[in-house]
Amino acid sequence: MRTLTLLLLLPLFLFGAAAPTDAELKAQIGRMLIVGFDAESLDASDPFVTELRQYKPGGVILFDLGYPDLKRTKNIRSPRQLAALTAQLKAFATAPLLISVDQEGGRVARLKHAYGFPIVPSAEAVGRRDDPAYAQQVYGTLATTLSDAGINTDFAPDVDLAVNPENTVIVGLKRSYGKSPEKVTKYAGIMLDALRGQKVIGVLKHFPGHGSSLGDSHKGFVDVTETWTPVELEPYRRLIGEGKADMIMTAHVFNRRLDPDYPATLSHKINTELLRGELGFKGVIVSDDLQMKAISEHYTLEETVRLAINGGVDMLLFANQLGSNMLGRIVETIYAEVKAGRISRERIAESNRRINALFDAYGIGAPTIVDKPIAFGPQRIALTKQYVKQHYGMDVSDITIDPKVIVLHWTADMGLESSFSRLQPELLPGSRGDIATAGALNVSSQFLVDRDGTIYRLMPENRMARHVIGLNFDSIGIENVGGEDNAKEDLTPAQLRANIALVRYLARKYPHMEYLIGHHEYRQMEATPLWRELDKGYRTEKSDPGDAFMRKVRSAVSDLQLKAPPEAR
């Protein structure tokens, strides 16, 4: 069997259709937030787990030490502990999640050698050595370390130019590859390639350039008007042009020549007109920590979120190192701004589209799909064509479908292998006398989900399977091991999560997907144009997968706006 990874896709809002409900709007807002929390491990009773489930943030950021008490461990103690924490985050989250750190190397490293992680040299050391092969080795190890730890986002590389030797926050901490845009671009590109190879998102920072500053925006207002020059844009321009920039972090620096009113993070002129307009960036813009004093001492929370979002920021970072804004308060504050008309719904939708695309590209939240193919040779293909002609009156040259319906089932069998063995043969077994007169083609399904949530793909998902009367040529079937005696609603929580993941994947992959139904609801589809069955006597009674299971799946994917059968709405 071959194992593939498919996307557990983000909420896909059909923005051109009906406006989202209040709950959907809050979910969109939550997707725009990256937050910090205090815990080395999590369990269901943790208050942050409650917030994680309720508000569905787009990401979390992890630190090794708390602040200002730098002797207190916050999130990271050891490789084993960190891997366990990231696994807990993924298990408790009800939506895909960026799990991020600042792991640049040198002094900016949350995964420290003292905790058992590999040493990562500073950007200055890498730039000074000026050896691409060495950099590839360093950043290959870094990318593997992050991936193994369950980290999927690194707030690195720093592409600030070391143009001001008096700069303390960039140059003083050896965070820059050098003064030359060519060198910075080269080594930042090597790092980004290595991260991307391990499906870790790299984040360029700090736009539009922090290397010329005299101050530290952690501590207060930083004005770079007299020190900044346009050359600081060059690494961004080049990496965007090379297709390596997926996410860019804004700086809290003020430059009256670029915007006379606002620092970069809150500036439409800098984020939208300069970064998106002039430089052509189409990815996700993330703010630096909005609790830094450069922002928090000059703007209220309401002003901060309104200006940042309207300025073009897609994801807002609240690291909870320098402040204590709770996730719920932030969501409700942005929600109130939207309801009052001070932030448009389209701006929220626009950011969600970019975030969705980024998550899709990196497979964030991806479940594992195991290919476990049933027999699907020339005989099954010929029998399928014969079935299509007999039941749908169609002469087809192939059995490729354009799916519009997802149908959830149970197998009425409590074993994976026994369920698989019933679907495996190409010919309908003699035990299925109830449907034998409808054709010799054996029943099948594109997917089979085991009790532990493991997802098996049984056949190409865009080929027709015989799993539901009247709808096979327009539908994809998901069978679930269970439904004891064809009556007991016993599908597991793991199967529920797997079905939600598959529905999201299928709805996103197939643009004409329109309906989500349970097998027991199939006859209600006779009222739709999708119904094709010619034999008016060919109907069977079904109870799978049960009303309760369908309610839970529909509730979890309501943002997809998939229709229920007409009579089940």
N, C-alpha and C positions, 0 to 999 in steps of 0.2 A: 504494500500500500504506500502511496505517495502522500506526504503531508503538505498541504498548502495553507497559506494564511490569507484570509479574506477580511475585508473591512467590516468592523462593527461601526456602522456609520452614524454620524451625528444626526440629531434632529434635522430633518429636511423640511423647511417651511416653504410651502408653495406661495411665495410672496405675491405672485400676480393674482392669486385667488382671494378667498375671503381673508379679512384681517384676522390675525391671531387672537385667540381668547386671552383673558388676563393671565391665566396659568401658562399659556404658551409664550406670551410676551415675557413673563418672568423667567421662563426657561431660556429664552433667547438672551436675556440680560445676564443670567448666571453664566452662560457660555462665554461671555466676554470678560470674565474675572479670573485672575490667578491670585491665590491667597496663601498665606502662611498659617501654620498652626503649631501648637506645642504638644508634641508627643513623640516618644520613641517607638511606640506600638499602639495599635488601636483595637478596640473591641466594640461590640454593638452598643454598649452603654455610654460610649464617649460622646460628649456634646458635639464634637466636630463631625462625628459620623452622622448625627442627626442633621446637621447643617448640610453636609455633603449630599445626603440623600434628598433633602428638601429643596435646596437651591441649585444643585447641579452645576457647580462652578466648572469653567473650562480647564482649570489647572490649579495645581498647588506648587509651591516653591519650598524646598527643604534647605535647612541650615544645620551645620554641625553644632554650633554654639548659640545659646540665647544671648539677648542683648537687653540691658547693658551688663548683665552678669555673665561674663565670658568664661566662667568656670562651670557653667551649667550646660549639660548636653540638651540640645533642643530636638533634633530629629535623627542625627547620624552619629553612630558610635563604632560600628564595625561593618565589614562587608555582609556578614550573615544577618545582622540585625537590620541593615538597610534593605536587603532583598526581601526580608519578611515584611517590613513596613510597606514597601511599594506593592507587594502582593496583597496586603490588607487593603490598601487604598483602592486597588483595582477591584477587589471583591466587594467592598462596601459601596463603591460608586455606582450610581444607576445610569450614568452616561459616560462616554469616553473621557479620558482625563490626561492633560499634560502633567507629567511629573518632572519637575524642573529643578536644576541647581545652577549655581555659579561655579563652574569648574574650568577656569581659564588656564590655571597652572601657576607655579610660583606661589606668591602670597595670597592670591585669590583662588583658594581651593577648599571646597567643603568636604571633599573626599580625601582626607589627609593621609600621608604615609604613616603617620603615628597611629592611625586607626587600622592599618593593614592594607591600604590601597596603594597602587603603584605611584611612584613619584612622577609628577608632571612638571617639567621646567617652565619657567616664566616665558612669556612671549619675547621679552627682551633677550633672554638667553638663546631662544630659537633663532631670532633674527640675527643676533651677533654671530652665531655659528654659521648661518647662511648655507645650510646643507639640506636640500629638498628631501633626500633619502632619509636623513635623520629625522626631519619633521614628519615624514610619512610614518616612520616607525613610532615616534612619540605619540602622534595623534591616532594612529591605529590602535595602540594600546589603550589610550584614553577612551576611544569610542567603544571598544569591547568592554572596558570596565564599567562604563555607564550603562550599556545595554544589559550586561550581566546583573547589574544592581537594580534593574527595572526602571532606570531613568530614560525618558524619551525626549527630553529637551534640555539643552545646555545653553545658558546665557553667555555664550562665547562663539566666535572670537571677538576680542576687542580690536576694532580697526581704527582707533584714534591714532593720529600721527604724533610722534614725540617731538613736537615743534617748540615746546616751551620747557627748557630745562628746570625752571622753577615750579613746574606743575607737580603737585604732591599726590593727587588722587590717581593719575595715570602714569606719568613718567616716574614719579617717586616710588611707585609700587611695582615698577618694571613690567607694566601691563601692555606696553606697545612694542610692536616688532621693529619700529624705527621711524625715522623721519620721512623716508621715501615712500610715496604712494605705491610704487612698483613692488617694493619689498613687502609692504603690509598686505597688498593684494595677493601676492604670491603665497605667503604663508597662511594667511587667513583662508585662502582658497583650498590649500592642502588640508587644513583642519576641517573645513566644511565638507570636503569630499569624504574624509574619513568618517565623520559623524553620519553623513547621509548613507554611507555604506552599511552602517549598523542601525539604520532607521532611527537615528537620533537627530532631532531638529537643532541646527545651529542658529544662533541669533547674533546678528551684527549689532555692535553698539559702539559709541553712544551718539546717535544722529542729532545734529549735523556735525558733531565733532567736539570732543572734550579735552583734546590734548593740548590746546593752547590756553586753557583756563588757569587762573591763579587760585581759585577757590575750590571747595568741595561741596557739591549740592546736597550731600547728606547733612551738612551742618548749617546751610543757609543759602541765601540768594547768590547766584554766580553770574556775573556779567562778562561776556567774552567779546563785547562789541569792538574793543580796541585791539584784541589779540587774535581773533579768528580770521582766517583767510579761506577763500574758496577751494584751495588745494585740499582742504580737509574733507571735501566731498568726493574726492577721486576714488578712494577705495570702494565707496558705495556705488558710484557710477560704474566702475569696472566690474564689480562682482554682480551687480544687477544685469549688466550687459552679458556676462558669462552664464547667466541663468543659475547662479549659485545662492542668490539671496531669497530665502523663503520667509524670513522673519527679521524685522529690524526693530531695535529698541531705541526710543527717543531719549534725549537728555533733558535735564531740567535747566539747561543753560539759557540765558537771555542774551539776545543779540538784536539791538534795535535796528541794525541795518537789514536784517531779515524780517523782523516783526517788531514794530515800535511799542507793542502793547503787552505781549505775552511771551513767557519762556517756551522753548521748543515743544515740550510735551503738550501744552495747551494751545498750540498755534495752528490755525488752519493754513496760514501762509507757508509755514515750514513743512507740516506733515502732508497736506493735500496739494498745495500749489507747487512746492519745491520737490518733495520726495516722490509724490505720485505723478505730478504733472511734468516737471522738468526732467527728473531722473527716470521716470517710467516704471516705478516700483508697483507691482500688482499683488504682492503678498500681504502678510499680516503685520501691522504695526502694533507693537506692544510698548506700553509706557515703562519707564523706570519706576521704582517704588514711589507711589504717590503719597507715602507717609514721610518721605524725606522733608527736611525743614524748608528746603527751597520752595516747596509747594504748600506744605501743611501750615506754615507760619504766615502765609499770604492769602490763602484761599480757603473758603469753607468747603466741606465735603460736597455740597450741592454745586458750588461753582466749579470745583475740580472735575467732577464727573461730566458736567454739562460741557465745559470748555474742551476737555480731552476728547470726548466722543464726537462733538461737533467739529473739532479740529481735524479729526481723521484717525484717531487712535482706535484700534479694533479690540485690543485686550488690555485691561487695566490691572496693574500689579499692585497689590496691597500685601506686602511681605510680612506684616505684623512683627517686624523687628523694631521699628521706630514709632509705632503707634498701635492702637488696639481696636480699630474698626472691625466690627463683627460682620461676617458675610451677609447675614440677613439684613442688617442695616444698610449695607451698600446696595444690595438688590432693591430694597424698598425705596431708597433714595433715588436711584436711577428710574425706577418705575414711576415714581411721583413726577419726575421731570418729564418723562414721556407723556404721561396722562395730562400734564399741564400744557403740553405742546412746545416745551422748551428744547426737547430732543425729539426728532422725528422718528416715527416707526421705521421709515425707510433706511435711516442711518443704522438702526439696530439690525435691520434685515441685511443691509450691505455688509456689515462686519461679520454677521453669521455666515454669509455666503463665503467670505474669504476664510474664515476659521474652518468651515466644513471642508473646503477644498484642501487646506493644509492637512487636516486630520486624515482625509482620504488619501492624500499623496504618501503619507508616512504610515498608514495603517494603524493609527492610534486607536487603541481599544479593540484590536482585531482578535476574534476568536480563532481557534485552530480548526480547520476543516480537513478531515481525513478522507482521501479518495479510496473508496471501497466498492469498485465497480461490479454491478450485476452483469450477467451475460447480455450483450447488446451487439450482436452480430447481424449479418445479412438477413437471417430468418426473422429476428425481432423487428428489424426495419421494414421488411416486407409485410409482416403481420400488422404493423402499425399503419402502414399505408392502406391495407385492406380494411382495417377498422375505421379509418377516416372516411373511406368511400362508403362503407356500409351505414355508418351512423351519422355522418355529416354531409354525405352527398358530394364529397370533394375528391377530385383526382389530383393528388399532389406528387410532385417529383421528389420532394424530400420532406422530412418530418421536423424541420426547424420551425420553432414557434416564436411569436412575438407576444410574450406573456402579459396578460392584463389582470390576472387574478392569482392570489396566493391562497392555497387551501391547506388548512391544518388538519391533521388526522391523528388517530392513535392506531396501533397495530392489533389491539386486543390480544396481545401475546407479551409475556413478561420477560422474554429473553432477547438479547440482541441477535445472537446467531440464528435462533429459530425464526425471528422476524425477517432477518436477511434471507434465510433459505427459502422463505415463501415468495420473495420477490425475485430471487435469483434466476429461475428458469425462464426461458423465452416462451414456452407454451404453458397455457393455463392448466394447472393440475386437476385431476379428476375430482378432487375434493371440493372444487368450486362449481358444483352443479347449478347453484343459484344464478350464476351469470354466464354459464357455458354457452347458452344459445346466442349470446351477444358477441361471440367471437372467440377464436383460439388464442388471441394475444393475452399473455399473462399480465396481471396487475403489476404496477411498479410505481415508483415515486422518485423524484429527483434527489430528495434528501431523507435521511433517517437519523433521528436523534435518540441517543441512548439515555438511560436513566440518570447517568452522571453528567449529562449535558454535552457529551462528546458528539460532534456533528459529523456525519458521514455523508459524502456525496456519492450517490449510487450510479449516476449517469450524467451526461452533459445536461446542464440545467436548462438549456434552450432547445432540447429535443422533447418531443411529446411523450408523456408517460400516461399509462392507463390507471388513473387513480380516482376520477370523479366523473359521474355520468353527465354528459351534456356540455362539459367545460374543458375537456382535456386539451383541445387544440389552442386554448388561450390561457392555460394555467400551469402553475408550478406547485407540486405537492410536497409537503413536509410531513413525513410520518414520525410519530413519537412512540417509542417502545413503552407500552403500558395500556391501560384501559382494561383491567382484568375482567374476564367474562363479558367483554364488550359492553360493560355497564358502569364499572367503578371509575369515578373521576379521580385518578390517582397519579396524574403526571406530576413530576417533581419540580421544586423551585429551580433546580439546575436546568431542567428542560424548558421552563418558562424563560429563563435568561437566554438560552440558546435560540429559542423561537423568536424572541424579540430581536436578537442580533441578526438572524437570517432575514426576517421581514425588512429590517432597515437596509440590509445589503441589497436585497432583491428590488426593493422600491427605488433605491438610488440607481441601481445598475440598469434597470429596464424602464425607460422613460414613459411607456404607456401603461404602467402598472396602475390599476384603478381600484380594485376590490381586495379586501381581506376577509375571508370567510372560514367558518368551520365546516367540516364535511357534513355535519348534521343540518347545515343551512343551505345545502346546494340546491334544493328544489325551489327555494325562494328566488334563485337566479333565473328561473324560467320567465320571469317578467322582464328580463333585460335583453338587449340585442346580442349579448354574448352567448346566449343559449343556442346550441346547435343540434341537439338530439332529434333524429327523425322518427325513431321508434317510440310511439306514445305509451307503449306498454312496458318499456324498459326503465324501471325505477326500483330502487331499494331503500329501505328504511335505515337511517344512520343516526348514531347518537354521539359520535366522536367529533371533536375532543372534549365536548361538554361546554355548557354555557359559562361556567365559572372561569375556565381556562381562557376562553375567548374574551371575556370581559377584561381579564388581567392583561392579556396581550394588547388588546385595543387601547386600553388606558395608557399603556407604556409607549405606544407609537401613535398617539392621537395627533401629534404634530405633523405626521405624514399625510394626514387627510385622506387616507384610504377609505373607501366606502364599505359599509356593511351591506348585506343583501337588502333589497327594498323593504321587506316586511320586518326586518330586524333592527331598523334604525331607531 
